[in-house]
Amino acid sequence: MFTNKESRYDLLLLDWGIGGLSVYREVKKRRPDLACLYVSDAGARPYGKMDAEELSGRLTSIVDRAAGRFGLRDVIIACNAASTAREPVARHLPHLKITGMIEAGLAAVKAAGVKKVGVIGGIRTVESEIYQKALKDRGTEVIARSAQPLSALIEEGCLAGPRLEIALEPILAPFAGIPALLLACTHYPAIGAEIQKILPGIKLLDPSPIAAAAADAVHAGNGASDAFYTTGDCAGSERAAHLAFGVEAKFLPADWLR
């Protein structure tokens, strides 16, 4: 039941941190009329470190509370690790339309028309083999590599320089000569230019614009200003959002999730 008497939103975007703002940014390009609610769950354990049951339970709780409090019916899970648990969340909340990043990533590879692709993502995303299995079934050769340190660096605002280069070089080494690289973490578009310095000529596949297309079918009508909540550090989230994606977000504490 919708209980908030002040603000009602059209679309929820959910991520562990600020990476999902890459999808938010694309949503606003397509649908500036939508009232968006962005939730960062940075106060929780990283989603990549949760087991499947814990992750699906956490996501179900957040989405259910947000829908009840803010009158939401449409959700984008703007995180690849979290999107590995999209199906059980959708089964628990069948009255909501919940999309994620995995199908968007697969669509990005299909649109690129390549027969061999690299995939970088967090530990959970890569170890789930969700991309590897689906792409191999479609006849695409896949080289996947965990790039877990990168999202933490981006959250810190480290978007260039020696620290990032030292982290990137061993991660990207296996992809030399591969035509395309799927960015299977919504944080990674923030460092696309740095990736291409190490892998010049590679085509970076960013699923964010494809994931944002889910917003095309969302009905606008609430007229509220966009809102940003986090279970983590508000000031740190604001700084990271500005540095990584140029989003000027005023984060509020998500006390309603505690």
Protein Blocks (a to p, Z undefined) as FASTA:
>chain_A
ZZbfkbccfbdcddfblmlmmmmmmmmmmmmmbccddddfklbccfklpcfklmmmmmmm
mmmmmmmmnopabdcdfbfklmmmmmmmmmmmmmbccddfklmmmmmmmmnopabdcddd
dfklmmnommmmmmmmnopacddddfklmmmmmmnopagdjklmmmmmmmmmmmgoiabd
cdfbfklmmmmmmmmmmmghiacddfklmmmmmmmmpcchklpacddddfbdfklmmmmm
mmmnopacdddddfklZZ
